[in-house]
């Protein structure tokens, strides 16, 4: 299982803003997919609401503090497939 702040590309995450005070059901929480993440610093996420109506490659990633993200799902086979598809597109 991933560590609390260990995020990888294509992980599904939930963003929980500070003003939500940890409440995952807060109306400002968002679901998205990690587009890039290093060992430290911000995690860049493409949120579902920003992707609708556009292509993955055209959607803007938003930098998020690691502590504001919760890992929802990690599927290794899905991640590998997306890497291949995006590699062929771009």
MIFIDO-208354 format. One line per 4 residues: for each residue y, x, z of N, C-alpha, C. Coordinates in steps of 0.2 Angstrom, whole numbers, padded with zeros to 4 digits. Layout:
MIFIDO-208354
Y X Z Y X Z Y X Z | ...
end
This chain:
MIFIDO-208354
-0006 0004 0000 0000 0000 0000 0006 0004 0000 | 0011 0002 -0003 0017 0006 -0004 0021 0006 0003 | 0025 0012 0004 0029 0012 0010 0035 0007 0009 | 0038 0006 0015 0043 0001 0015 0049 0003 0010
0050 0009 0008 0055 0010 0003 0053 0014 -0003 | 0046 0014 -0004 0043 0017 -0010 0043 0012 -0015 | 0047 0013 -0020 0047 0008 -0026 0046 0012 -0032 | 0042 0009 -0037 0041 0012 -0043 0043 0007 -0049
0044 0010 -0055 0046 0007 -0061 0041 0001 -0062 | 0044 -0005 -0063 0040 -0011 -0064 0038 -0015 -0058 | 0039 -0012 -0052 0038 -0016 -0046 0042 -0022 -0046 | 0039 -0028 -0044 0043 -0034 -0043 0045 -0034 -0036
0052 -0035 -0035 0055 -0035 -0029 0060 -0041 -0027 | 0061 -0042 -0021 0066 -0047 -0019 0072 -0043 -0016 | 0078 -0045 -0018 0084 -0042 -0016 0086 -0047 -0010 | 0088 -0044 -0004 0090 -0048 0002 0097 -0045 0004
0102 -0048 0002 0109 -0045 0004 0110 -0045 0011 | 0114 -0040 0013 0116 -0039 0020 0118 -0046 0024 | 0122 -0050 0020 0124 -0056 0024 0119 -0061 0025 | 0113 -0060 0022 0108 -0065 0023 0104 -0063 0029
0106 -0058 0032 0103 -0056 0039 0095 -0056 0039 | 0092 -0054 0034 0085 -0053 0033 0082 -0060 0031 | 0085 -0065 0030 0082 -0072 0028 0080 -0071 0021 | 0074 -0071 0020 0072 -0071 0013 0073 -0078 0009
0074 -0083 0013 0075 -0089 0009 0083 -0091 0008 | 0087 -0086 0009 0094 -0086 0008 0096 -0087 0001 | 0100 -0092 -0001 0102 -0093 -0008 0104 -0087 -0012 | 0107 -0082 -0009 0109 -0076 -0013 0103 -0071 -0014
0097 -0072 -0012 0092 -0068 -0013 0090 -0068 -0020 | 0088 -0063 -0023 0086 -0063 -0030 0080 -0059 -0031 | 0076 -0061 -0037 0070 -0058 -0039 0071 -0054 -0045 | 0068 -0048 -0045 0069 -0044 -0051 0063 -0039 -0052
0064 -0034 -0056 0059 -0029 -0058 0063 -0022 -0058 | 0060 -0017 -0054 0063 -0011 -0054 0063 -0007 -0061 | 0069 -0005 -0063 0069 -0002 -0069 0069 0006 -0068 | 0071 0008 -0063 0071 0016 -0061 0072 0017 -0054
0069 0022 -0051 0069 0024 -0044 0067 0031 -0043 | 0071 0034 -0040 0070 0041 -0038 0067 0042 -0031 | 0067 0048 -0028 0064 0049 -0021 0070 0046 -0016 | 0076 0047 -0018 0081 0045 -0013 0087 0041 -0017
0091 0039 -0014 0097 0035 -0017 0095 0028 -0019 | 0099 0025 -0024 0098 0018 -0026 0092 0017 -0030 | 0090 0011 -0030 0084 0009 -0034 0088 0004 -0039 | 0086 0005 -0045 0089 0001 -0050 0085 -0005 -0052
0087 -0011 -0052 0084 -0017 -0053 0087 -0021 -0059 | 0082 -0024 -0063 0084 -0029 -0068 0082 -0036 -0065 | 0087 -0040 -0063 0086 -0046 -0060 0084 -0051 -0065 | 0079 -0056 -0063 0077 -0061 -0068 0082 -0065 -0071
0087 -0067 -0067 0093 -0071 -0070 0097 -0067 -0075 | 0097 -0061 -0075 0101 -0057 -0080 0097 -0055 -0086 | 0090 -0056 -0086 0086 -0055 -0091 0085 -0061 -0096 | 0085 -0067 -0093 0085 -0073 -0097 0090 -0073 -0102
0088 -0074 -0109 0092 -0075 -0114 0094 -0068 -0117 | 0091 -0063 -0115 0092 -0056 -0118 0085 -0052 -0118 | 0085 -0046 -0120 0079 -0042 -0121 0080 -0037 -0114 | 0074 -0035 -0112 0073 -0031 -0107 0078 -0024 -0108
0077 -0021 -0114 0081 -0015 -0115 0089 -0017 -0115 | 0091 -0023 -0116 0098 -0024 -0116 0101 -0026 -0109 | 0096 -0028 -0105 0098 -0031 -0098 0101 -0025 -0094 | 0106 -0027 -0090 0110 -0022 -0086 0106 -0021 -0079
0104 -0015 -0077 0101 -0014 -0071 0107 -0013 -0066 | 0105 -0016 -0060 0110 -0015 -0054 0107 -0011 -0049 | 0111 -0006 -0046 0109 -0002 -0041 0109 -0005 -0034 | 0103 -0005 -0031 0102 -0008 -0024 0100 -0003 -0019
0103 -0004 -0013 0100 0000 -0007 0093 -0001 -0006 | 0089 0004 -0005 0082 0003 -0004 0080 -0002 0002 | 0085 -0002 0007 0084 -0006 0013 0085 -0013 0012 | 0088 -0015 0006 0089 -0022 0004 0084 -0025 0000
0079 -0021 -0002 0073 -0023 -0006 0067 -0024 -0003 | 0063 -0029 -0005 0056 -0030 -0002 0052 -0030 -0008 | 0046 -0026 -0007 0041 -0026 -0013 0037 -0033 -0013 | 0037 -0036 -0018 0033 -0042 -0019 0027 -0041 -0022
0027 -0037 -0028 0020 -0036 -0031 0021 -0029 -0035 | 0015 -0026 -0035 0014 -0020 -0039 0007 -0020 -0042 | 0007 -0020 -0049 0001 -0021 -0053 0001 -0015 -0057 | -0004 -0010 -0056 -0004 -0004 -0059 -0005 -0005 -0067
-0010 -0009 -0068 -0012 -0010 -0075 -0006 -0014 -0079 | -0002 -0018 -0076 0004 -0021 -0079 0009 -0016 -0080 | 0010 -0012 -0075 0015 -0006 -0076 0014 -0002 -0082 | 0007 0000 -0083 0005 0004 -0088 0006 0001 -0095
0005 -0005 -0095 0006 -0009 -0101 0013 -0009 -0103 | 0017 -0011 -0098 0024 -0011 -0100 0027 -0005 -0102 | 0025 0001 -0099 0027 0007 -0101 0026 0009 -0108 | 0020 0007 -0111 0018 0008 -0118 0022 0003 -0122
0023 -0003 -0120 0027 -0007 -0125 0034 -0005 -0125 | 0037 -0003 -0120 0044 -0001 -0120 0045 0006 -0123 | 0040 0010 -0122 0040 0017 -0126 0040 0016 -0133 | 0036 0011 -0136 0036 0009 -0143 0042 0006 -0146
0046 0002 -0141 0052 -0001 -0143 0058 0004 -0143 | 0058 0008 -0139 0064 0012 -0138 0063 0020 -0139
end
